[in-house]
Amino acid sequence: MLNLNLDSFMIELKDGSIKNVGPTNKSASAKLFDVESAEARAFGDSQVKIVATDASGNEVQIALSPDAAEAVVDDIESLREESGIFE
């Protein structure tokens, strides 16, 4: 399940074109639940891309710096040691 939350988002549709309208204070978040597959791979020469897909084909991609990717690995290792999630 893909959940999108768009704040202060307004567009104009005219003659098949999409135009951004309104102030520049827009923000968004995306959440993907019930992930069926996830993988990490190189993205360019200096980033790691994490790709997660659910059963409906919804996909979220995240490009991380090596430091950010290493922080995620450390977080997962901490969860493995401290929680019952991986049992």
N, C-alpha and C positions, 0 to 999 in steps of 0.2 A: 504494500500500500504506500503510495506516494502522497505526502502531505506538503503542500506549498502554502506559505503564509507571506502575502505581499502587503506591505504597509504603504499607505499614501501613493498607491499605484493607479495611474490613469493614462490611458492611451486613446488615440483617436484613430478610427478606421475610416479611410476615405479612398475610394476607387481602388480597393484591394491593397492599399499600403497601410502600414502601421506607423503612427507617429507618436512619439513621447510628448505628453502635454503635462502642464502643471509644474510645481516646484521640483527642485533636485533633491528633496529629502526622502526619497524612496529607499526602502530596505526590503530584504526578503530572506526567508529561511526555507530550507528544504529538508524533509525527513523521509527516510525510506525504511519502512518496517517490513518484517517477514522476509528478510533477504534470503534468496535462494542460492546465490553464488557471490563470492567476493574474491578479488585478486589484486595483487600489487605488481606493478611493472615499471620499467624505466620510462620516463617522459622527458624527451629531449636529452640534453647532456647533463642536466643538473637537478632534475626533480624526480620524485617518485609519484606515480599515479595509482590511486586506489579506485577500483571500479566495483560497484555493488549493484546487483540486479535482483529484482523480485520475480515471482512467477508470472506476473502480468507483463513482463518486459520493461517495466519502469527501471531506469538506470540513473545512478548518481555517480559522478566522477569527481575526485578530489586530487588536485596536484599539490604535493607537499615538498618543501625543501628537505634535504637530507636530515637536518636537525629536527624538524617537525616530525618526520617519519620515524626517527629514532625514539623520539618522545612517546609516540604511539606504541611502538614495540615495548618500551619500558613499562608503559601503563598496562599493557596486556600481560606482561610477565608478572607484574605486581598482582594483578587480578588472579592469575594462575596460582600464585603462592598464597594469597590471602583470602580467597573466596571459594565457594563451592561450585562456581559456575562451570569449571572444566572437569568436574568429577563425573 
